[in-house]
């Protein structure tokens, strides 16, 4: 028993050491590549896109079917929302990866020319590869995350947890809350008044709804 306990402690100690090593490596890669600031920007922008995409689908459902959806309409809403957000996720991952990889390779070539040395297998190139992957993942999964959060009320209604008449109002409240929190996140990231940024992103959501309503009236 004591031998097993000692082996367990050694295993836990090795895991902790490995985690600390990875944390230090990520910190170093972040300092070299500047991925933190870029990742925050990518996350906010693409999370905003994902939320507004679901908002557009919800408003389309309201204009087409009315404020109280039936089960079939809920399935369309959830299916369209998930399908669109998955497409955005895949497009974001590959698009951001290709773009970021090309840009960082170009800068690495310029740095090699300035230093008259190859930097392929150095910490700089590894930091750039890390940054490229991280940015691609954040670019893809940010809209998927916020889209899925926005679809929680329809999912609850589909499974009989939330009454149908509360589905659309609750979804809109959830979307507005996400937009506001994204604005707060942007405000803190840019060291600007977070509450004001939250109101700005919330106003964009409201303007989107007014635009879609106006288009429906005109059509």
C-alpha positions as CSV (number, residue, x, y, z in Angstrom):
1,X,0.0,0.0,0.0
2,X,2.8,2.4,0.9
3,X,4.6,1.6,-2.3
4,X,1.4,2.4,-4.3
5,X,0.9,5.6,-2.4
6,X,4.5,6.7,-3.1
7,X,4.1,5.9,-6.8
8,X,0.9,8.0,-6.9
9,X,2.6,10.9,-5.2
10,X,5.5,10.7,-7.7
11,X,3.0,10.6,-10.6
12,X,1.1,13.6,-9.3
13,X,4.4,15.4,-8.7
14,X,5.5,14.7,-12.3
15,X,2.1,16.0,-13.7
16,X,2.5,19.2,-11.6
17,X,6.0,19.7,-12.9
18,X,4.9,19.1,-16.5
19,X,2.0,21.6,-16.1
20,X,4.4,24.2,-14.7
21,X,6.7,23.7,-17.6
22,X,3.9,24.1,-20.1
23,X,2.7,27.2,-18.3
24,X,6.1,28.7,-18.4
25,X,6.5,27.8,-22.1
26,X,3.2,29.3,-23.0
27,X,4.1,32.5,-21.1
28,X,7.4,32.7,-23.0
29,X,5.7,32.0,-26.4
30,X,3.2,34.7,-25.6
31,X,5.9,37.2,-24.9
32,X,7.7,36.4,-28.1
33,X,4.7,36.2,-30.4
34,X,2.4,38.7,-28.8
35,X,-0.5,36.2,-29.2
36,X,-2.4,37.4,-26.2
37,X,-3.5,40.7,-27.6
38,X,-4.3,39.3,-31.0
39,X,-6.2,36.4,-29.5
40,X,-8.4,38.7,-27.4
41,X,-9.2,40.7,-30.5
42,X,-10.0,37.6,-32.5
43,X,-12.2,36.2,-29.7
44,X,-14.2,39.4,-29.3
45,X,-14.8,40.0,-33.0
46,X,-15.7,36.4,-33.9
47,X,-17.8,35.9,-30.7
48,X,-19.7,39.0,-31.7
49,X,-20.3,37.5,-35.2
50,X,-21.6,34.3,-33.8
51,X,-24.0,36.0,-31.5
52,X,-25.4,38.3,-34.2
53,X,-25.8,35.4,-36.6
54,X,-28.1,33.6,-34.1
55,X,-29.8,36.9,-33.4
56,X,-30.5,37.2,-37.2
57,X,-32.0,33.7,-37.3
58,X,-34.2,34.4,-34.3
59,X,-35.5,37.7,-35.8
60,X,-36.1,35.8,-39.1
61,X,-38.2,33.2,-37.2
62,X,-40.2,36.0,-35.4
63,X,-40.9,37.8,-38.7
64,X,-41.9,34.6,-40.5
65,X,-43.7,32.6,-37.7
66,X,-44.5,35.1,-35.0
67,X,-43.3,35.5,-31.4
68,X,-44.4,32.0,-30.2
69,X,-42.7,29.2,-32.1
70,X,-43.9,25.6,-32.3
71,X,-41.7,22.6,-31.9
72,X,-41.0,22.3,-35.6
73,X,-39.9,25.9,-35.7
74,X,-37.7,25.4,-32.7
75,X,-36.0,22.5,-34.5
76,X,-35.4,24.7,-37.5
77,X,-34.0,27.5,-35.3
78,X,-31.6,25.2,-33.5
79,X,-30.6,23.3,-36.6
80,X,-30.0,26.5,-38.6
81,X,-28.1,28.0,-35.7
82,X,-25.9,25.0,-35.0
83,X,-25.3,24.4,-38.7
84,X,-24.3,28.0,-39.3
85,X,-22.1,28.2,-36.2
86,X,-20.3,25.0,-37.1
87,X,-19.7,26.3,-40.6
88,X,-18.3,29.6,-39.1
89,X,-16.1,27.5,-36.8
90,X,-14.5,25.5,-39.6
91,X,-14.2,28.5,-41.8
92,X,-12.6,30.5,-39.0
93,X,-10.1,27.9,-38.0
94,X,-8.8,27.2,-41.5
95,X,-9.0,30.8,-42.7
96,X,-7.3,32.2,-39.7
97,X,-4.6,29.5,-39.7
98,X,-3.7,30.0,-43.4
99,X,-3.7,33.8,-43.0
100,X,-1.8,33.9,-39.8
101,X,0.7,31.3,-40.9
102,X,1.5,33.2,-44.1
103,X,1.9,36.5,-42.3
104,X,4.1,35.1,-39.6
105,X,6.3,33.2,-42.1
106,X,6.7,36.4,-44.0
107,X,7.9,38.3,-40.9
108,X,10.2,35.4,-40.0
109,X,11.8,35.6,-43.5
110,X,12.3,39.3,-43.0
111,X,13.9,38.8,-39.6
112,X,16.2,36.1,-41.1
113,X,17.3,38.5,-43.8
114,X,18.0,41.2,-41.2
115,X,19.9,38.8,-38.9
116,X,21.6,36.9,-41.8
117,X,20.7,33.6,-40.0
118,X,18.2,30.8,-40.3
119,X,15.5,30.8,-37.6
120,X,13.5,27.6,-38.6
121,X,14.2,25.5,-35.5
122,X,14.4,28.3,-32.9
123,X,12.2,29.4,-30.1
124,X,11.0,32.2,-32.3
125,X,9.7,29.8,-35.0
126,X,8.1,27.6,-32.3
127,X,6.4,30.6,-30.7
128,X,5.1,31.6,-34.1
129,X,3.7,28.1,-34.7
130,X,2.1,28.2,-31.3
131,X,0.5,31.6,-31.9
132,X,-0.8,30.5,-35.3
133,X,-2.6,27.4,-33.9
134,X,-4.0,29.3,-30.9
135,X,-5.3,32.2,-33.0
136,X,-6.9,29.7,-35.5
137,X,-8.6,27.8,-32.7
138,X,-9.9,31.0,-31.0
139,X,-11.1,32.4,-34.3
140,X,-13.1,29.3,-35.0
141,X,-14.5,28.4,-31.6
142,X,-15.4,31.9,-30.4
143,X,-18.5,32.2,-32.6
144,X,-19.4,28.6,-32.0
145,X,-19.3,29.1,-28.2
146,X,-21.5,32.2,-28.2
147,X,-23.9,30.7,-30.7
148,X,-24.4,27.7,-28.6
149,X,-24.9,29.8,-25.5
150,X,-27.5,31.8,-27.4
151,X,-29.4,28.6,-28.3
152,X,-29.8,27.4,-24.8
153,X,-33.3,28.8,-24.4
154,X,-34.6,27.2,-27.6
155,X,-33.0,23.9,-26.5
156,X,-34.7,24.1,-23.1
157,X,-38.1,24.8,-24.8
158,X,-37.6,21.9,-27.2
159,X,-37.2,19.5,-24.2
160,X,-40.2,20.9,-22.4
161,X,-38.2,22.7,-19.7
162,X,-39.0,26.3,-20.8
163,X,-42.6,27.2,-22.0
164,X,-42.8,28.0,-25.7
165,X,-44.1,31.5,-25.1
166,X,-40.9,32.4,-23.2
167,X,-38.6,31.0,-25.8
168,X,-38.0,34.1,-28.0
169,X,-38.0,36.7,-25.2
170,X,-35.5,34.6,-23.2
171,X,-33.3,34.0,-26.2
172,X,-33.2,37.7,-27.0
173,X,-32.3,38.6,-23.4
174,X,-29.6,36.0,-23.5
175,X,-28.2,37.4,-26.8
176,X,-28.3,40.9,-25.4
177,X,-26.5,39.8,-22.3
178,X,-23.8,38.1,-24.4
179,X,-23.4,41.2,-26.5
180,X,-23.1,43.4,-23.4
181,X,-20.5,41.1,-21.8
182,X,-18.5,41.1,-25.0
183,X,-18.4,44.9,-24.9
184,X,-17.3,44.8,-21.3
185,X,-14.5,42.3,-22.3
186,X,-13.4,44.6,-25.1
187,X,-13.5,47.6,-22.8
188,X,-11.3,45.9,-20.2
189,X,-8.9,44.6,-22.9
190,X,-8.5,48.2,-24.3
191,X,-8.5,49.8,-20.8
192,X,-11.5,51.9,-21.8
193,X,-14.7,52.2,-19.8
194,X,-16.1,48.7,-19.8
195,X,-19.7,49.6,-19.1
196,X,-19.7,52.1,-22.0
197,X,-18.3,49.5,-24.4
198,X,-21.0,47.1,-23.2
199,X,-23.7,49.6,-24.0
200,X,-22.1,50.1,-27.5
201,X,-22.2,46.5,-28.4
202,X,-25.8,46.2,-27.0
203,X,-26.8,49.2,-29.2
204,X,-25.4,47.4,-32.2
205,X,-27.6,44.4,-31.4
206,X,-30.7,46.6,-31.1
207,X,-29.8,48.4,-34.4
208,X,-29.6,45.0,-36.1
209,X,-33.1,44.1,-34.9
210,X,-34.5,47.5,-36.1
211,X,-32.8,47.0,-39.5
212,X,-34.3,43.6,-40.0
213,X,-37.7,44.8,-39.0
214,X,-37.4,47.7,-41.4
215,X,-36.4,45.4,-44.2
216,X,-39.3,43.1,-43.5
217,X,-41.7,46.1,-43.7
218,X,-40.2,47.3,-47.0
219,X,-40.3,43.8,-48.5
